[in-house]
Amino acid sequence: MSSNIKMKNINFVKAYKRNDKASIYSKASFKVAVSLLIFSLIFASTYAYIGYRNLQTKKELAVYNEYINNDKNKKLLEQALNDEIENNTLFSQKKNMLVAQEALESVHFFTKSDIKEFFACGGSSVTISNIIYNNELLTISFDAAAGSVNAISDYLDRLKKTDLFGNIEYFGYEKETELNYTFNLTCHLKAVNER
Amino acid sequence: MRNLTKREKVLLYILSLVIIFSSSMYFLIMPSMQNLDNLRIELDEAKLNKLDMSAKLNNLEYIQDRIIKTKEEINSHSSKFYPYMENNEIENLITDILIEHNMPPRSLSIDDSIKLLDPSLDQSQTIAVYVTKTYVSTSVQGSFEDLKNLIGDIAELDSIRISAFTTEGNMEELITFSIDFEVFTYVDEEE
């Protein structure tokens, strides 16, 4: 009986209200804590992922550095660089040699047989004098004398038939005496590579 | 101590979010990202270095072969030219040639040498190996036959040639010639 009386004295509504308030507070705190924790976890996992990437990159870098810093490779690289410099220098020297070679070979100059061929064209009918030869301009100019006008044209034909000249400049003759016709010629020599 | 109001609690919650965000970003994420960026740059450089290095090492044998071949080529070309000569040696050479052909020189003058360099090469570079061309002008007396022989014989020589000549008189006379020579000499300043 006394226990029933005690029960009746308890204010259940009030107690319920108090409990409910407390639970509301604890639920809210829990949500806040959980949300903060999730928020923190997101950052922590991001940090962990970046840390993992760092580690992977470091490992990869170590592999490359091992190759680069290898003593044997370093020595070979030094040798390769020196060889490359030497090769470039030699290449320049070779190019200079080729330029000189080309300078020496590109311009035609008379050979022994060319000279014979050139003077043979005159034969006994044409005499040559006052020769001006210029290897750089590839020209040979001279005065000549022939016994007749036909001898001049024959001489020009003979010169043209040789493979020595690309162009022969002839501007006519002058009759000195009955059997002496003088004329001037400028012959343009063919370069070696044109022959 | 009084209880916090709901508004204060919300503000505190937002503040804690901001603190977590900013401190994580500032103290953890950003330094870590920076570190990763640096590592990536370093890795890219290392990759390039390795690529360059391995290419050079792979080429080493080829370059060494090229060096040997180029040296041989240079030797083969250089043998066609006279070795470097001082002016008095050039003078002796030309005088000897002319005397051999019965044309003792009356006068002889030597111009400054010209370096024959590839125009495509960097001229500021020190080039130790090259060929020079020296002009020598002479005045001689002789016959046409002598001149013919001289021209013929000079044409047989590799590194000397007649650049110009003029004659006065006809083929039957003993006449005066002006003969200009070009002498090519090989210079190796490395030796």
Boltz contact constraints between the chains, C-beta under 6 A:
constraints:
  - contact:
      token1: [A, 32]
      token2: [B, 13]
      max_distance: 6.0
  - contact:
      token1: [A, 39]
      token2: [B, 20]
      max_distance: 6.0
  - contact:
      token1: [A, 40]
      token2: [B, 20]
      max_distance: 6.0
  - contact:
      token1: [A, 43]
      token2: [B, 24]
      max_distance: 6.0
  - contact:
      token1: [A, 46]
      token2: [B, 29]
      max_distance: 6.0
  - contact:
      token1: [A, 47]
      token2: [B, 28]
      max_distance: 6.0
  - contact:
      token1: [A, 47]
      token2: [B, 29]
      max_distance: 6.0
  - contact:
      token1: [A, 50]
      token2: [B, 32]
      max_distance: 6.0
  - contact:
      token1: [A, 50]
      token2: [B, 36]
      max_distance: 6.0
  - contact:
      token1: [A, 53]
      token2: [B, 36]
      max_distance: 6.0
  - contact:
      token1: [A, 54]
      token2: [B, 35]
      max_distance: 6.0
  - contact:
      token1: [A, 54]
      token2: [B, 36]
      max_distance: 6.0
  - contact:
      token1: [A, 57]
      token2: [B, 39]
      max_distance: 6.0
  - contact:
      token1: [A, 57]
      token2: [B, 43]
      max_distance: 6.0
  - contact:
      token1: [A, 60]
      token2: [B, 43]
      max_distance: 6.0
  - contact:
      token1: [A, 61]
      token2: [B, 42]
      max_distance: 6.0
  - contact:
      token1: [A, 61]
      token2: [B, 43]
      max_distance: 6.0
  - contact:
      token1: [A, 61]
      token2: [B, 46]
      max_distance: 6.0
  - contact:
      token1: [A, 64]
      token2: [B, 46]
      max_distance: 6.0
  - contact:
      token1: [A, 64]
      token2: [B, 50]
      max_distance: 6.0
  - contact:
      token1: [A, 65]
      token2: [B, 46]
      max_distance: 6.0
  - contact:
      token1: [A, 67]
      token2: [B, 50]
      max_distance: 6.0
  - contact:
      token1: [A, 68]
      token2: [B, 49]
      max_distance: 6.0
  - contact:
      token1: [A, 68]
      token2: [B, 50]
      max_distance: 6.0
  - contact:
      token1: [A, 76]
      token2: [B, 57]
      max_distance: 6.0
  - contact:
      token1: [A, 77]
      token2: [B, 53]
      max_distance: 6.0
  - contact:
      token1: [A, 80]
      token2: [B, 56]
      max_distance: 6.0
  - contact:
      token1: [A, 80]
      token2: [B, 60]
      max_distance: 6.0
  - contact:
      token1: [A, 83]
      token2: [B, 63]
      max_distance: 6.0
  - contact:
      token1: [A, 83]
      token2: [B, 64]
      max_distance: 6.0
  - contact:
      token1: [A, 86]
      token2: [B, 67]
      max_distance: 6.0
  - contact:
      token1: [A, 87]
      token2: [B, 63]
      max_distance: 6.0
  - contact:
      token1: [A, 87]
      token2: [B, 66]
      max_distance: 6.0
  - contact:
      token1: [A, 87]
      token2: [B, 67]
      max_distance: 6.0
  - contact:
      token1: [A, 90]
      token2: [B, 70]
      max_distance: 6.0
  - contact:
      token1: [A, 92]
      token2: [B, 121]
      max_distance: 6.0
  - contact:
      token1: [A, 93]
      token2: [B, 74]
      max_distance: 6.0
  - contact:
      token1: [A, 93]
      token2: [B, 129]
      max_distance: 6.0
  - contact:
      token1: [A, 94]
      token2: [B, 70]
      max_distance: 6.0
  - contact:
      token1: [A, 94]
      token2: [B, 73]
      max_distance: 6.0
  - contact:
      token1: [A, 94]
      token2: [B, 74]
      max_distance: 6.0
  - contact:
      token1: [A, 95]
      token2: [B, 118]
      max_distance: 6.0
  - contact:
      token1: [A, 96]
      token2: [B, 117]
      max_distance: 6.0
  - contact:
      token1: [A, 96]
      token2: [B, 118]
      max_distance: 6.0
  - contact:
      token1: [A, 96]
      token2: [B, 130]
      max_distance: 6.0
  - contact:
      token1: [A, 97]
      token2: [B, 74]
      max_distance: 6.0
  - contact:
      token1: [A, 97]
      token2: [B, 77]
      max_distance: 6.0
  - contact:
      token1: [A, 99]
      token2: [B, 116]
      max_distance: 6.0
  - contact:
      token1: [A, 99]
      token2: [B, 118]
      max_distance: 6.0
  - contact:
      token1: [A, 100]
      token2: [B, 116]
      max_distance: 6.0
  - contact:
      token1: [A, 100]
      token2: [B, 131]
      max_distance: 6.0
  - contact:
      token1: [A, 101]
      token2: [B, 77]
      max_distance: 6.0
  - contact:
      token1: [A, 103]
      token2: [B, 116]
      max_distance: 6.0
  - contact:
      token1: [A, 104]
      token2: [B, 184]
      max_distance: 6.0
  - contact:
      token1: [A, 109]
      token2: [B, 155]
      max_distance: 6.0
  - contact:
      token1: [A, 109]
      token2: [B, 161]
      max_distance: 6.0
  - contact:
      token1: [A, 110]
      token2: [B, 151]
      max_distance: 6.0
  - contact:
      token1: [A, 110]
      token2: [B, 155]
      max_distance: 6.0
  - contact:
      token1: [A, 111]
      token2: [B, 155]
      max_distance: 6.0
  - contact:
      token1: [A, 112]
      token2: [B, 152]
      max_distance: 6.0
  - contact:
      token1: [A, 115]
      token2: [B, 148]
      max_distance: 6.0
  - contact:
      token1: [A, 115]
      token2: [B, 151]
      max_distance: 6.0
  - contact:
      token1: [A, 115]
      token2: [B, 152]
      max_distance: 6.0
  - contact:
      token1: [A, 127]
      token2: [B, 170]
      max_distance: 6.0
  - contact:
      token1: [A, 128]
      token2: [B, 171]
      max_distance: 6.0
  - contact:
      token1: [A, 129]
      token2: [B, 170]
      max_distance: 6.0
  - contact:
      token1: [A, 130]
      token2: [B, 168]
      max_distance: 6.0
  - contact:
      token1: [A, 131]
      token2: [B, 167]
      max_distance: 6.0
  - contact:
      token1: [A, 132]
      token2: [B, 166]
      max_distance: 6.0
  - contact:
      token1: [A, 133]
      token2: [B, 164]
      max_distance: 6.0
  - contact:
      token1: [A, 133]
      token2: [B, 165]
      max_distance: 6.0
  - contact:
      token1: [A, 134]
      token2: [B, 164]
      max_distance: 6.0
  - contact:
      token1: [A, 135]
      token2: [B, 163]
      max_distance: 6.0
